[in-house]
Amino acid sequence: MTIYLDFEKPLAEIEGKAAELRSLARTTEGMDVEDEAKGLDKKAADLLKSLYADLTPWRKCQVARHPERPHCKDYIDALFTEWTPLAGDRNFADDDAVMGGLARLEGRPVMVIGHEKGNDTKSRIERNFGMARPEGYRKAIRLMDLADRFGIPVVTLVDTPGAYPGKGAEERGQSEAIARATETCLRLQVPLVSVIIGEGGSGGAVAFATANRVAMLQHSIYSVISPEGCASILWKDAEKMREAAEALRLTAQNLAELGVCDRIIPEATGGAHRNRAATIDAVGKAIGAMLSELTGQDGKALRDNRRKKYLGLGTRGLAA
């Protein structure tokens, strides 16, 4: 069953009517409704195109969080071969919110690390809705160090509302783990490319996405805080999330203008969930292209260019 967002309700009505007509025709002998159903299909397609022609930042937040959107595991299963998962931080535990392991992308060995939200109630609880604990970030550090040691490029897939803020996570050093993961990204001497496939929330995303190249799906978001959290702090009213989403400049288009995002990956009309295969294929091509751009650079240049990129953020337009 298709899940519709609140701004898609008119679309749900039209597509629902088309489905009802076809269902009625299947149970009523001699009834031909195909022409009428096709007319509704065209009307729905036109409406979908209109709705997604100019999404507001808040609506992009809703699309980025869509429960049917492809997640990290979907990309790993479809794009990578010889996937060998690696688990645990060798200190406390394994964190199911973070997937990581060795694989090949079109024959090229890579280390893949990403947030996994899960796709049903059971898996979402097991994956903690993609919110990593300290052991998840320490696992990522271990895998990035392993890749650095053997000269293997690192690919990260970011999709998290933020790091888990629970008491246990704080007791085990959540802030320190995020900071060390970010520092590890900055010192790697192998190519590091990142794709924001859904939400890129706060330091929990930065710890994976401090990369040589950062790509974002067309309707993904990347921000220092969620719009709801921002609204609660600034206006003491979480219902002002629409205004906060505008102010945060969290869309891929905003971040490309600011120099945070290097590449925007197009999605199907209606979002990645409406054509998962095409979206996953586009992400795979973008990762391959970004890795090719970095091939041949020596380790020191990769590290220095990455550091220079992030030190330079926010300085556009300033006098030298």
Sequence and secondary structure as in RCSB ss.txt:
>XXXX:A:sequence
MTIYLDFEKPLAEIEGKAAELRSLARTTEGMDVEDEAKGLDKKAADLLKSLYADLTPWRKCQVARHPERPHCKDY
IDALFTEWTPLAGDRNFADDDAVMGGLARLEGRPVMVIGHEKGNDTKSRIERNFGMARPEGYRKAIRLMDLADRF
GIPVVTLVDTPGAYPGKGAEERGQSEAIARATETCLRLQVPLVSVIIGEGGSGGAVAFATANRVAMLQHSIYSVI
SPEGCASILWKDAEKMREAAEALRLTAQNLAELGVCDRIIPEATGGAHRNRAATIDAVGKAIGAMLSELTGQDGK
ALRDNRRKKYLGLGTRGLAA
>XXXX:A:secstr
     GGGHHHHHHHHHHHHHHHHHHHSTT   HHHHHHHHHHHHHHHHHHTTT  HHHHHHHHT TTS  HHHH
HHHH EEEEE    SSS   TTEEEEEEEETTEEEEEEEE   SSHHHHHHTGGG   HHHHHHHHHHHHHHHHH
T  EEEEEEES S   HHHHHTTHHHHHHHHHHHHHH  S EEEEEEEEEEHHHHHHHH  SEEEEETT EEESS
 HHHHHHHHSS GGGHHHHHHHHT BHHHHHHHTS SEEE   TT GGGSHHHHHHHHHHHHHHHHHHHTT  HH
HHHHHHHHHHHTTT TT   
